[in-house]
């Protein structure tokens, strides 16, 4: 593919901006200029350190929204990259650079697909919108949640939302995400009495006291999942106790764990079940919770049908619908009632050294996005 291809040229321009969370480095300005030239009304939304853009073409429903993020994770050890991470490079049929797959390539494909669609269908039905943030890889506080809150406050609804996360596994279009598991993190402190290991009767070891409860939590079957979700999982992420000295019984034990949960259970149910287990083991403890997102599912409907149709037409593949993997900003949009799906490049190199995307995949992604627009707005 030529480096002058519209999608490659825009992707390279975006990748050259070192927009590590929450920096945007004028990526949204570049995208906004392209959208404005198509008749989009631009509404920048700055919340604290986060740059967001809501752009809309049309005032009627239904509303099709492309959602994405301009921020990227840090490059890591830049000397380990074959090419500098923020100097986008074409080599061997791939475009290299931080954000190439996650997700500046998708953003470029969204813009180019929209340009082609609007040129062919200037009087399309409904509206096209873009929701772009610079806070998806970070704390996700002042990005998409704030924009959605603003839209909800004025009753501005999204009908269909396509998130450009890299959903594909082996080849473009083999997997699309039609939902995500919920994520709930617990920070548990179990209290004991610090003392000398030679005098355990004068101390109380919180590690010993907590061990049976932790074992029960790890062995617990929380639910059986369903047609779209695997069973809810419990994993310990961090654990710490002790002073570092070999002759001191610790005074407290810190355990951080995470649930990835299905629609078969709720965050409140999980909290209650954990508390029941800890109380039954008679622990002296405190616990704080962070709900990173509830599970969501777009099981069927116009958006899924249009997406599957477009991928089949453009690649010949029948995509697998999946809810596996981590979280995405779709979790903030789905609760508004929108149908949400994630369609993007192969995710094999995301967040890695030498992140890259196949150039042919970007052009095909433009075709897929354009056909989805045609299926829904023509």
Steps between C-alpha positions, in 0.01 A plus 500: 500500500620847417610721790278760335190285554252719694471260791876437525580869474258591779610210720863611464411857587325386817772252603764772471333679792633358832159509667569294811201506738348752564678710235327543166776698323247655257388165357139601554567832331623312191197272502264788574618695198423203276157457657415871482568497127223239469248710688548361851425733791795478738466514876833474684457393862790559738467339841800555730804365312301310238417615147179367347313565178133450422428560133170447324373525144121523494238580761261209463509140614609231476853593611796288389807578710865412442677489838874496556799641684802702396707414807754219497699311763866596553745369240715323758866441420532702181841350422327162466280620214613421146370843398442798731152456653375846403655504154246291306682271261384280213691174473415159359135584450454626857465843656707520819454743787340537840125510447507342154261225613369653823340705365616776268473269201132449580445873545651566159280231347190650663571845360580379148198268494277787604649727234424243231152432633403867527634571150277225361202557731495869601133474596526182705234436760557563868829627640865397514696583814853465633579463872877526549692519826862523618432303821426140407833341589524686833264551792196535268342764723487821296457342158211302358306480831489881520399539137222242540385674817480828306304340215262328739432825686364652181327180383728459198494128427730273302316224312796297375862528611802346330812504717821464300689285749726233343257211522651264241716208614669332204361676193297815454133441576535154652371624836279791599403589853128522561541547874748501784522348843466721804807581708494540879814551708518445876771630734492290815692567822500224763611620843709303748743579780867547417748311711810285523490171314641328809200613708198431279268484803560874545412581140234420242613414150256641240652285226415182687153626584422611146643201313190275528273783390723583204505133400121492514473814287736354242307170482154659493270447200329836466278412204498281192501779241262480206489480122705817460712514818738256671455442874597785729867482601683603817873577487740635763707778345717612792570373850728642768568440866793547733780742565765322299665365814499123546428511873190722502138386484318754279236727643286503186458331166411689181326310219383650171276289280284538193179351370421479130131431515219408267143620470403206720602694811536857621773694675282529811445126511875439478569747780244328720638153431856613580389660825313184598814289453726742689250530786455125523876467550477759778757736352569850622511685170416802291427497128458763231356440156546652155250417230691541175194421291187288488463228237314590182372302207361578156367154424326584175346790313569731210861577596609138535325408174658791311845421639489129418367580150776754433781273621374208291471722193845659537706205631300185427517411870219431743611673821475343841305709750698514825490666842851387599791728584527811710279804525434782256320833502200315360411425861415866556289532185297178515309594820339791312309248290730508197589188305880472528749293304880506467662451160866566433842365392693197619600544864818289504739795552295746704689654795814316385836607365472535119123544497381477141204450271485349152447778248256294293293445813457874547363542148267203551391648833400817314284286271340318795421822685359659184273205431372499859402864451326407174315211662364722779462851355397445138 
